[in-house]
Amino acid sequence: MGIGYGIAIGDPTTLSANLQVVSTGLHITGSTPSFVASLATLTMAATVLSAGALGDLYGMRRLYLLGMSGVIVFSALAAAAPAAAFLMIARAGVGIAFAFLIGLSLAITNAVFPPRRRAAAIAAYFGVGYAIATPMPAISGALGHAINWRACFFVVPLVAVLGLLITWRFVPETPRATRRLDLPGLFLFAVALLGLIFGASRMETGIDLTGLVSVGIGIVAGVGFVMRELHTPYPALDMRVFRSGRFNAAVTAGVMFNIVLGGSMVLLAFYLVTIRKESHELFGFLLIPATLMAALAATSAGPATNKFGPRTVMITGLLTMLAGLLVLRFFDLNTGRTVVFVTTALLVVGGALVTTPQATIMMSSAPDDLGGAVSAVKSALNEGGYSLGPALFALIGINLFLTDSVHDLSHSGISRTETREALMTAHGGQQAHLVNPEQARLVVEQAPHNAIDAIHTLSMVMAVGPIVAIILALWLIKPTVKS
């Protein structure tokens, strides 16, 4: 099951890392590459609850094998794509297949293992997932450069074949539910998550009308989903699980750590590449050992959860992330690479420590016939948080940066609009009529210092997330100690 999880979380990162090679090979230009990169994530988010519900009704192992087969087929089609439109269709199909992997793999793990072994099994599941996902971008990139862009898509189907064979041989089928399929509820959930994630991605660099409309549609659909689930006799998601304080604390911790993780990874990449003028590869090199450490942390979280209880392990993970954010507060223009790596490791390892107790608490709250649906909701909320993080922090960071720049340059008579135009011009945009060369020079000279100040403020803003999750965990999750 960890193989399926690793494929689902590793493939989108793999394509993003090799997007330039693929775009050049297929002659994709403009904003299309970014859309291609996010397409699988969007279709996965839109269909993950449907995948979980179908698994509950028709057998999780059967639907998981179908999803793994879909990954193989659609990845092969992506590698064979003759044009951008064909690649888009293939990537949309891959995302739907991923929904079955990420929506059912945890539920199968939870269903197969008895309660006393469940925390260790879930921890191993996440550890394997991290270990599978970590080298995928580098291996795919090496193949793409050694052969051609099509080879970037070879790794995922090869790993999927291995996962398919192991699942077929060793994974038992799980009991099936007898309720009806809630099609209106599944549709509303898909629209809600699709609108929120797409809208957030549109607003990463500023307020965007399309993004605002998408978020608005997502919120309306989300409210409609909750109302539907509360009043239908056969809900896709039994809303009674949210009556559990433990469940809600776990949900909050998962969303918060994913928002922080998604935002901080973008922030660290921005610091190294844009401010420090380091290579894009450096952050990737720093992230590989950090993610391997996260795999070890996720695996060790199982025994720790059994011994100290899920609350203790979850809070430890949140405190570790909080420590990484506090280190960000002391970054400057010459911060050493070792400090940058330690910060990255604290954030990634802290997130890994949260995943096992979060999953253990949420799945233990799931009724027997809703394991797939609850697992899918966990994946959907975490994916939504990870997608929302970069958008939130980009919006806040840009506004902090502009405010500081205008304040520092007020004696030069440069307005907020002129500051934005000067930065766009400096980064390759068209020459704006509002900006004269002297204004642009002043803005660009001051920009690195104001960007560092914005990072300092953002780190404190981000710290609110783990602190809120820690308070809720202390309040709502009773301490347990198991020997």
Steps between C-alpha positions, in 0.01 A plus 500: 500500500793732565605456138165635381520793742855577389399500132205732563701759695821466298369521144372863505834615646684295239317668213546846651875438536528390137239731352750699294630187327147377424381843383797539267451153356132559423543871414261609777512874568324774694306404813421150369796328674380612843151371424640165384705474821196557723247298299557164671476664843172666406335183366630300795350748746169505311459121499667382821179478708328316215792255495469443875122454484526258206764303688270468801217371279678279247815389681803714579757253369317464169474877448859553615622252237288685243666825603849351475417365154375845401830655609691260273274559199471879526871547579584302188259720302669811641838369388359438152317834475532652149365840606420711806126421488571126509733551797228690685254214453760252624583711805132541587465121484809453717349729762179295515710185540697667779172568681451125542857454624507784753133458594513124566857408595474632857150357540623153396790523745262600777253222416751216466703549818354446851482802733813414699714491183325780313718796606821316404349392167384854418844635594669248269251595230604866516868408527487291184304774325763765579781263399332423166416863422836656590722376213231511230566858377877444478471165323240629256710807431810292435307279255350804330839657440667172402228381259231761428202665668281190463730309735392734783177298513667155520563480876141518625356212291798278584446555873126453447557159340692395812222632722236324292672161527560529874140609563362217286707244688489614862214744571164347606162640403312706757131481604255695285237748611135460401386863486410690182740724313440869578559646153382859577723509808802373305438761230478786752818384672685485168387851404592635844853362503562574133384861542709560811823347369473652152404838641788497748749411228374790286566748780857404589637820348213736577123542519347352187132525397491143367662380821251686718204363303642148524550528876147639536354208304706262712368648824137489381541139386666413832208640697263312269695178560474535878126571483448206266693260722310608810160429344545197276449147642796369297778761528830467316658619825326445833530842664474338843876442491540876554333469840827352625740754650793268424396482136468876466836561667662253260333667200619843617856377554507345153369809323728734696818304447429466128434873464827574680693234309370609160562867572842454660635289213412780256648752742830313531525455123433872454769586755766284332420561134359854483670674792829310522525426124583134571425228245161327488676167556637604841163496672428159344828368639415635845151351483611143420679426832234695689227283347695181577518620860124553482457139386689379807300735722169378356602137555614561859177688575310168513684347797510844663122534461448159661730590789422865567159544338400688181465836675862505615638404158275747318600788729868404461463525123324836523768634737769383258333692217466802729874484569568509124281809464682672785834434331360672188455809715880538517581456128701773333664548160798286602343216698709185459378204297522280810246721678275491193519119499427477874195724451379286210554181700315633805196592291489176298579268794248680720233447236589131475461459876149648481377269221497170693304613810269707279421198282472267801248727675292569189483138389418374850200736492374359169203259498584164344301575185650850454873429517555593136299821528680621815838412351405696188389801706832494686688500170277770352534735797875452517535555125283808524714638782821433309361679195366790706830564681698645206207720395444641848864568571566643153212744543607600851867511406449717192294751695751508787781551251323781316406673826859490627635617164263795480583596858876483445485685169241759603764772492544426128132552424448142369145369537385143563394460136833632374686260731307202359560619142873547565533144632311357202732691266809380689388137473454498125162662457420766247623849575222675690417862423474576872864418569804704416849340516596674825187378678560147377860510624397615848232230529728219381782604735265500798311186397718228665492672840122550487452139386695379805282718724189350338633147566555590867141621533361205304677253728316651795170492312554136410582418863136566590398177320703252710421692818124475435533128420702440820238675714219295344696177545559576869134588545321234294728194499524315828851380588557125470804297587545149365790277579 
